[in-house]
Amino acid sequence: MLELRGGGASCFPQLLVGVYVGLALVAAIIALLAFYQLIRIHSRNSQLGWTRQKVFHLMIGSSNMGYFIYFVLTLFATCKGWPCWSNSCGFILMAFPKILFFAAFLLLLSFWVDLCHQANDEDDEDEDSSSQEALLDKNSNKSSSSKTDTHRKCFPLRFHHIGSRQKIVMLVTVLVFVIMLACAVIIWIGMGNYSVDSALVTRVYVDFFSITILLLGGALACYGLLLCLKMSKVRSERASSEMWKVSGLAVVSVICFTSSSFVALLTDIPMLYHWPQHPIKVVYTSLLLILYYFIGMWF
């Protein structure tokens, strides 16, 4: 078992070291799988540009890579006594992967909303078009010159082609990111100013983000149910298979988001920088870490 030591004594209980190493490995594996899936999808459909499916895998991979970096640095920062880690640096590395994870499932929600509220005259479209729906709406003018096509290949991200619901996803994500940065600045200022309670600022942000995750889980459950009811009216094996996928993802999302949010709201696990040494408390903390990260984010 890896044992990190600082000042001649063990700075991390072995069980917690094992939990963090395990979480880091899981995060790295999921990140690699997400990036591999992204490359595979893009190689098959490179002409479609950046679809929601590709952006979703990119966000999941980036989020888990951020988790991997956070778990590894937590072990070393705690034992080396990095002063910045228990303040703004650790806070940013803890919060940033969660924002990417939140944005990924917010993007998934926007896709489900589009499917539930699409116009009746679009119901006769090809079934395969829904899974390949582009994040960036394509130009309907088919008489475009070759120069314009070359420009699109070089610069596939054109903001005025983004759908209205995707703009909302971007706006909400940027808003949460700005709030996170504002809290990080306040925490950094609080390092040398005792009138600023950095722990309270972190607590407020964690509670705010946990409630946001709960709302996202509830929205996914509602629109997942609506989408399943809509697909149940279509008599085909494909629709039946997709219905089970949607219902399963909705149920798992509710379980994961609820467990993660309640751990964050009721405990100090997300902002825990001083680790217990008592065996019972170590086991309790390890179980909460697994519930918060493994069950709450990856199950």
ABEGO torsion letter per residue (X at the ends): XBBBBBGGBBABBAAAAAAAAAAAAAAAAAAAAAAAAAAAAAAAAAAAEBBAAAAAAAAAAAAAAAAAAAAAAAAAAAAAGBAAAABAAAAAAAAAAAAAAAAAAAAAAAAAAAAAABBAAAAABBAAAAAABBABBBBABAABBAAAAAAAAABABBAAABBAAAAAAAAAAAAAAAAAAAAAAAAAAAAABAABBAAAAAAAAAAAAAAAAAAAAAAAAAAAAAAAAAAAABBBAAAAAAAAAAAAAAAAAAAAAAAAAAAAAABAAAABABBBABAAAAAAAAAAAAAAAAAAAAX
